[in-house]
Amino acid sequence: MTAPTPTVTLTDIVHRYGPHRAVNGVSLSVDSREILCVVGPSGCGKSTLLRLISGLETLQQGTIAVGGRVLAAPGQCLPPERRPVGMMFQDFALFPHMTVSGNIAFGQTDRPRAERQKRVAALLDSMALTRYADAYPHTLSGGQQQRVALARALARDPQVLLLDEPFSALDEQLRRSVRDEVVRLIRATGIATIVVTHDPEEAMEIGTRVAVMDGGQLVQTDTPLALYRNPANSFVARLFGEINRFDATVENGQIVTPLGRFAAPDHHSGDRVEVACRIEDLALSPLNSHPDAVRVRVRHASFLGSSTRICLALPNGNGGSGSGGGSGAGGFGSGDHPPGEIHARLPGHVDVRAGDELAARVDAGRVMLFPSA
Ligand code: ADP
């Protein structure tokens, strides 16, 4: 059996604003029934990528195909309204002077009136919006406006759905419930979907696969689990959770770190490497309970509800340096830990105090090695 043709295929996309390459050689494909999340720091080219697929931006280099049909290539560009693409924006971009029905019907003028009405009624029903058909957007809650925007994006039966930071305008309380609901509705359609987000945790939660972008390029595209366990570099590693990080030099197939000696079979003597472990992979136990463990001293501990995050001082002269931030996924721009400090995250409440001495160790299988940048 041959593999199905991906619904969306981007091949070697390059897009410049003046001399600046906002998108620099991106290739990816998305199948139907798949939600691909594109995640990366502000300015890395995520929105430009979506704008190129939707036709809001004219493609300069590469090819964009949907359902096997080329939508854009240099010198060949289908206008946005003729592309089988639905787009939903961060601010919903609903027309304030149009009712909910009017908003959803917008852009379907090429269809006979009866067919248009039928489609709008079906979408109102599937989005639980029928009773708001004649309401105006400003009278609706954020979650309801979100569903109207999704219905409008689906109204022309697109083959691809593009969502640009769809949940960031919603407050924290509302975001999770609206997100669950919108993702459920999208999954029910089975339409190939690309969601842009700057929130790594959100990407892991909703993406079947996640594409990490940095500086206009795709760094790694994989399942959330593979990105978490086998990141391509320390940028990806710290994006999906806080890490402890050390610099080391390989000697005779081994590296020495403040957390012990580890094998580095794929590196040559003299190679500079970054060594990292997730803070939840650092095991803590009573002193002298494990021969391979190192002695650490608690600086402070924070109880976070489902876990306790513990800052630990390494023995004098051992320069650990962790990075990542916040709870859950790491996020962008968080600096390294102070020198000589490592962090651990243990499930539930852990009763430790500043000054307590403990034994720390990490399983060799959980140690990540990257060539130094
Ligand atoms: P992201 O969505 O990841 O925040 P964008 O795709 O919006 O990133 O932007 C990528 C880069 O291109 C940024 O450096 C941004 O400043 C630049 N850029 C975006 N749109 C324009 C534009 N219309 N003109 C010039 N530069 C732009």
Residues whose N, C-alpha, C, O or C-beta is under 5 A from the ligand:
A	BS01	ADP	Y17 A22 P41 S42 G43 C44 G45 K46 S47 T48
